[in-house]
Amino acid sequence: MRGYIVKRSKGSYSIKISTGKDAVTGKYKYQWVTVKGTKKDAEKRLLELLCQLDTGAFVTPGKSTVAEYMSRWLEDYARLNLTPRTAERYAGIIKGHFANDLGNIPLVQLKPQHIQKHYTDKLNSGLSARTVRYHHAILHVALKTAVKWGLLSRNPADAVDPPKIRPVEMRTWDEDEANRFLESIKDTRYYELFYLALATGMRRGELLALRWCDVDLLQCQVSVNRSLHHLKNGSYIFSEPKSAKSRRTIALSPKATILLREYKLKREAEYTILGIALKDSDLVFSHVDGSPLRPNTITRAWPDLAARAGVKVIRLHDARHTHASLMLKQGIHPNIVQERLGHASIAMTLDTYSHVAPGLQAAAAARFDELIAPKQKSGDSQAISSKLVAKQPFV
């Protein structure tokens, strides 16, 4: 018999199943599983276990807790497959949130209701829905790895719905605000950096990792092939782009090219004073001694300069959104915008900048009339014009 049920006490049953022969001793191995509930519950569980044995999905229950597994997953998976900054962020969330709520639960006993309660508790404590969804993403991929490693038969996070994120209105600048901002910061040390942020849509880490060998002032383009990260221990590291699409070449406008040429001459003069030569491997944006700029310092400088310029205060990352929005409003094809931003797909670009879609729709309709304009009878034309005039608001 491959398995049978033994009644233990009221509302408790034990299931004994044979998991096959030991590869060394040749003796049969058995596994006991406790079921709380009725005999029908135990019979149902027995059928599930036998089915798992037949399909190879059965996992021998272990004593590892969620906290112990997550710690192992961080070292054996996350730190090898994720960027150091992302792995560091994951470690902080696991230690600061998962360890207290889920850490003591045995991994094989982790249920969807445990995870759902964690999300509810975090929302009630004041965390945003976006942050809790980030928790879900970490937990889901970690438990998915546990399934691959044979530690779980299924991922309990699959049965949990993370909270929905309320759409947030994107904050960007129009042409006038962008020009006023740039005019205001011309005499600051960040002018070239922030000009390039608005002119290319590059991410903060991509801008700070840019080297002179990545800038082609003859072809008027920059190559994005790495990103800068500042870790909590104070060290700086350079990592590969987020995805294959993030590794890209971005065309520079004539003004941006001239600006970088002048900026390079200024940097060469600064290096000459120090008695050293500017190398192709040197960072474009750095301290005078060539060391990297601190990302958080750059992020904090942006809103301060925006307030001083008297424009709407937005985040540094919103310079990327501003670049995309302005290009789309000018009629640039979304596919070109996608390539410049390094989005994985054009769908992502259109979803992110759906607020620009109404203008694109109107422009497309107007261009269609330019291409195909069937002749109309003069009477019909006059009637349509009269109706359009009648619909105009009174001024």
C-alpha positions in Angstrom: 0.0 0.0 0.0 1.4 3.4 -1.0 -0.4 5.3 1.7 -3.0 5.1 4.5 -4.7 7.2 7.1 -4.5 6.9 10.9 -6.9 8.7 13.3 -5.0 10.4 16.1 -7.4 12.4 18.1 -10.6 14.4 17.6 -10.2 16.4 14.4 -6.7 15.1 13.7 -5.4 12.5 11.3 -2.0 11.3 10.2 -1.2 10.1 6.7 1.7 7.7 6.0 2.9 7.5 2.4 5.8 5.6 0.8 8.2 8.0 -1.0 10.2 5.2 -2.7 13.4 3.3 -1.9 16.5 4.9 -0.4 19.3 5.1 -3.1 21.9 3.9 -0.6 20.2 1.3 1.7 17.6 0.1 -0.7 14.9 0.3 2.0 11.6 2.0 1.6 11.2 5.5 2.9 8.0 6.8 4.5 6.7 10.3 5.2 4.1 11.2 7.8 1.8 14.2 7.2 -0.6 15.5 9.8 -4.1 16.8 8.7 -6.4 18.9 10.9 -10.1 18.3 10.1 -12.4 15.5 9.1 -11.6 12.1 7.6 -12.8 13.4 4.2 -10.1 16.1 4.5 -7.5 13.5 5.2 -8.7 11.4 2.3 -8.5 14.4 0.0 -5.0 15.2 1.3 -3.9 11.6 0.7 -5.1 11.7 -2.9 -3.2 15.0 -3.4 0.0 13.6 -2.0 -0.2 10.5 -4.1 -0.8 12.6 -7.2 2.2 14.7 -6.3 4.3 11.5 -6.0 3.1 10.4 -9.5 3.9 13.8 -11.1 7.2 14.3 -9.3 5.8 17.4 -7.5 6.1 16.0 -4.0 8.4 17.9 -1.6 9.5 16.3 1.6 8.5 18.6 4.4 11.6 20.4 5.9 12.2 22.4 9.1 13.5 25.5 7.3 11.6 28.7 8.2 10.7 31.5 5.8 13.4 33.7 7.3 16.1 31.0 6.9 15.1 30.3 3.4 14.9 34.0 2.4 18.4 34.5 3.8 19.7 31.6 1.8 17.8 32.9 -1.3 19.5 36.3 -1.0 22.9 34.9 -0.9 22.5 32.1 -3.5 20.2 33.8 -6.0 19.5 37.5 -5.5 23.1 38.6 -5.1 24.1 36.7 -8.3 21.2 37.5 -10.5 20.2 41.1 -9.5 22.1 44.4 -9.5 23.9 45.1 -6.2 21.6 48.0 -5.5 18.5 45.9 -6.0 19.8 43.0 -3.9 20.6 45.5 -1.2 17.0 46.9 -1.4 15.6 43.3 -1.2 17.7 42.6 1.8 16.4 45.6 3.6 12.7 44.7 3.0 13.3 41.1 4.0 14.9 42.1 7.2 12.7 45.0 8.0 9.3 43.5 7.1 9.2 39.8 6.2 11.3 38.6 9.1 8.9 39.9 11.7 5.6 38.9 10.0 6.4 35.7 8.2 9.9 34.7 9.3 9.1 32.1 11.9 6.6 30.2 9.8 8.1 26.9 8.4 8.5 27.4 4.6 6.4 24.4 3.7 3.6 25.7 5.9 3.4 29.1 4.4 -0.2 29.7 3.2 -1.8 32.4 1.0 -3.7 33.7 4.0 -0.3 34.4 5.8 0.8 36.5 2.9 -2.5 38.2 2.5 -2.5 39.2 6.1 1.0 40.6 5.7 -0.2 42.9 2.9 -3.2 44.0 4.9 -1.1 44.8 8.0 1.4 46.7 6.0 -1.3 48.8 4.3 -2.8 49.5 7.7 0.6 50.6 9.1 0.8 53.3 6.4 2.7 51.7 3.6 1.5 52.7 0.1 -0.1 50.2 -2.2 3.0 50.6 -4.6 5.3 49.6 -1.8 3.2 46.5 -0.8 3.1 45.4 -4.4 6.9 45.6 -4.3 6.8 43.3 -1.3 4.7 41.0 -3.4 7.1 41.0 -6.3 10.0 40.1 -4.0 8.1 37.3 -2.2 6.7 35.9 -5.4 10.1 35.5 -7.1 11.7 34.1 -4.0 9.0 31.5 -3.6 9.1 30.7 -7.3 12.8 29.9 -6.8 11.8 27.6 -3.9 9.5 25.7 -6.2 12.4 25.4 -8.8 14.7 24.1 -6.0 12.2 21.5 -5.0 11.5 23.1 -1.6 7.8 23.8 -2.3 5.3 22.0 -4.5 3.6 25.3 -5.5 4.0 29.0 -5.0 1.5 30.2 -2.3 2.0 33.8 -3.6 0.2 32.8 -6.8 -3.0 32.7 -4.8 -2.7 36.2 -3.4 -3.8 39.4 -5.0 -1.6 42.4 -4.2 -3.3 45.7 -3.7 -4.2 47.8 -6.7 -2.2 51.0 -7.3 -4.3 54.1 -7.9 -3.1 55.9 -11.0 -1.0 58.9 -10.1 -1.1 61.9 -12.5 2.3 62.3 -14.1 4.1 65.6 -13.3 6.1 66.9 -16.2 7.2 70.3 -17.5 6.1 72.0 -20.7 8.5 73.7 -23.1 8.4 77.0 -21.2 9.1 75.5 -17.8 12.0 73.4 -19.1 13.5 76.5 -20.8 13.1 78.6 -17.7 14.7 75.9 -15.5 17.7 75.5 -17.8 18.2 79.3 -18.1 18.1 79.6 -14.3 20.8 77.0 -13.7 23.3 78.0 -16.4 25.9 79.2 -13.8 25.6 76.1 -11.6 27.8 73.0 -11.6 24.9 70.8 -12.6 23.8 72.6 -15.8 25.3 70.2 -18.3 24.1 67.2 -16.3 20.5 68.4 -16.0 20.5 69.6 -19.6 21.4 66.1 -20.8 18.8 64.6 -18.5 16.1 66.7 -20.2 17.6 66.3 -23.7 18.0 62.5 -23.7 15.6 61.0 -21.1 18.5 59.0 -19.6 18.1 57.6 -16.0 20.1 59.1 -13.2 22.4 56.1 -12.8 23.0 56.0 -16.6 24.0 59.7 -16.7 26.4 59.4 -13.7 28.0 56.3 -15.2 28.7 58.0 -18.6 32.3 58.1 -19.7 33.9 60.2 -22.4 34.4 57.1 -24.5 30.6 56.7 -24.5 30.2 60.1 -26.0 30.7 60.5 -29.8 30.8 64.2 -30.5 31.4 63.5 -34.2 28.4 61.3 -34.7 26.4 63.3 -32.2 25.4 60.4 -30.0 25.9 58.8 -26.6 26.0 55.1 -25.8 24.3 53.8 -22.7 25.9 50.5 -21.5 26.1 50.7 -17.7 24.7 52.4 -14.6 26.2 53.8 -11.3 24.9 52.6 -7.9 25.9 53.9 -4.5 25.6 51.2 -1.8 24.9 51.8 1.9 28.5 50.9 2.8 29.6 54.0 0.9 31.1 52.1 -2.1 30.3 52.9 -5.8 29.7 50.2 -8.3 28.9 50.1 -12.0 26.4 47.5 -13.3 25.0 46.3 -16.6 21.8 48.1 -17.8 18.4 46.9 -16.5 17.6 45.0 -19.7 18.8 44.4 -23.3 16.7 47.4 -24.5 18.3 49.6 -21.8 21.7 49.1 -23.6 21.2 51.7 -26.4 22.5 54.6 -28.5 20.8 58.0 -28.1 21.2 60.7 -30.8 22.1 64.1 -29.5 20.6 67.4 -30.7 23.0 69.9 -32.2 22.7 72.1 -29.1 23.4 69.2 -26.7 26.4 68.3 -28.8 27.9 71.8 -28.8 27.2 72.0 -25.0 29.1 68.8 -24.4 32.0 69.9 -26.6 32.4 73.1 -24.6 32.0 71.2 -21.3 34.7 68.7 -22.3 37.1 71.6 -23.0 36.3 73.0 -19.6 37.0 69.7 -18.0 40.3 69.3 -19.8 41.4 72.7 -18.5 40.5 71.7 -15.0 42.5 68.5 -15.3 45.5 70.4 -16.8 45.6 72.6 -13.7 45.8 69.4 -11.6 48.6 68.2 -13.8 46.8 65.3 -15.3 45.2 64.5 -18.7 41.5 63.8 -19.3 41.2 60.1 -20.4 38.4 58.5 -22.4 37.7 56.2 -19.4 37.0 59.2 -17.1 33.5 60.0 -16.1 31.7 62.8 -17.9 30.1 64.0 -14.7 32.3 63.7 -11.6 34.1 65.6 -8.9 37.2 67.5 -9.9 39.4 64.5 -8.8 37.4 62.2 -11.1 35.4 60.4 -8.4 31.7 59.7 -8.9 29.0 62.2 -7.9 26.7 60.9 -5.1 23.3 60.0 -6.7 21.3 61.2 -3.7 23.1 64.6 -3.7 22.1 65.0 -7.4 18.5 64.1 -6.6 18.2 66.6 -3.8 19.8 69.4 -5.9 17.2 69.1 -8.6 14.1 70.3 -6.7 16.1 73.0 -5.0 17.1 74.4 -8.3 13.6 74.0 -9.7 12.1 76.0 -6.8 14.8 78.7 -7.3 13.8 78.9 -11.0 10.2 79.5 -10.1 8.9 76.5 -12.0 6.7 73.6 -10.8 8.8 71.3 -8.6 9.1 67.8 -10.0 11.4 64.9 -9.3 14.7 64.4 -11.2 13.2 61.2 -12.6 10.4 63.3 -14.1 13.0 64.9 -16.4 12.8 61.5 -18.2 9.0 61.8 -18.4 9.3 65.4 -19.6 11.6 64.4 -22.4 9.3 61.7 -23.6 6.1 63.8 -23.3 7.7 66.7 -25.2 8.8 64.4 -28.0 5.5 62.7 -28.3 3.7 66.1 -28.4 6.0 67.1 -31.3 4.8 64.1 -33.3 7.9 62.0 -32.8 6.9 58.3 -33.4 6.4 56.4 -30.1 8.8 53.7 -31.3 11.6 56.3 -31.4 10.7 57.5 -28.0 10.8 53.9 -26.8 14.3 53.4 -28.2 15.6 56.6 -26.6 14.2 55.7 -23.1 15.2 52.0 -23.3 11.7 50.7 -22.7 11.3 46.9 -23.2 8.3 47.4 -25.5 6.4 50.1 -27.3 3.3 49.1 -25.2 5.2 50.1 -22.1 5.9 53.5 -23.6 2.3 54.1 -24.7 0.9 52.9 -21.3 3.3 55.2 -19.4 2.5 58.3 -21.5 -1.2 57.7 -22.1 -1.8 61.3 -21.0 -0.3 62.5 -24.3 -2.5 60.1 -26.3 -5.4 62.6 -26.8 -3.1 65.0 -28.6 -1.6 62.2 -30.7 -5.1 61.1 -31.7 -6.1 64.6 -32.8 -2.9 65.1 -34.8 -3.4 61.7 -36.5 -7.0 62.7 -37.5 -5.8 66.0 -38.9 -3.0 64.3 -40.9 -5.5 61.8 -42.3 -7.5 64.8 -43.7 -4.3 66.1 -45.3 -3.8 62.8 -47.1 -7.3 61.9 -48.1 -9.7 64.9 -48.6 -12.6 63.9 -50.9 -14.2 66.8 -52.7 -17.5 67.9 -51.2 -20.4 69.7 -52.7 -20.3 73.4 -51.9 -23.7 73.3 -50.3 -22.6 70.4 -48.0 -19.3 72.1 -47.2 -21.2 75.3 -46.2 -23.7 73.3 -44.1 -20.9 71.6 -42.2 -19.0 74.9 -41.7 -22.2 76.4 -40.3 -22.7 73.6 -37.9 -19.1 73.8 -36.7 -19.4 77.6 -36.1 -22.7 77.1 -34.2 -20.9 74.6 -31.9 -18.1 77.0 -31.0 -18.4 78.4 -27.5 -19.4 82.0 -27.2 -16.6 84.4 -26.5 
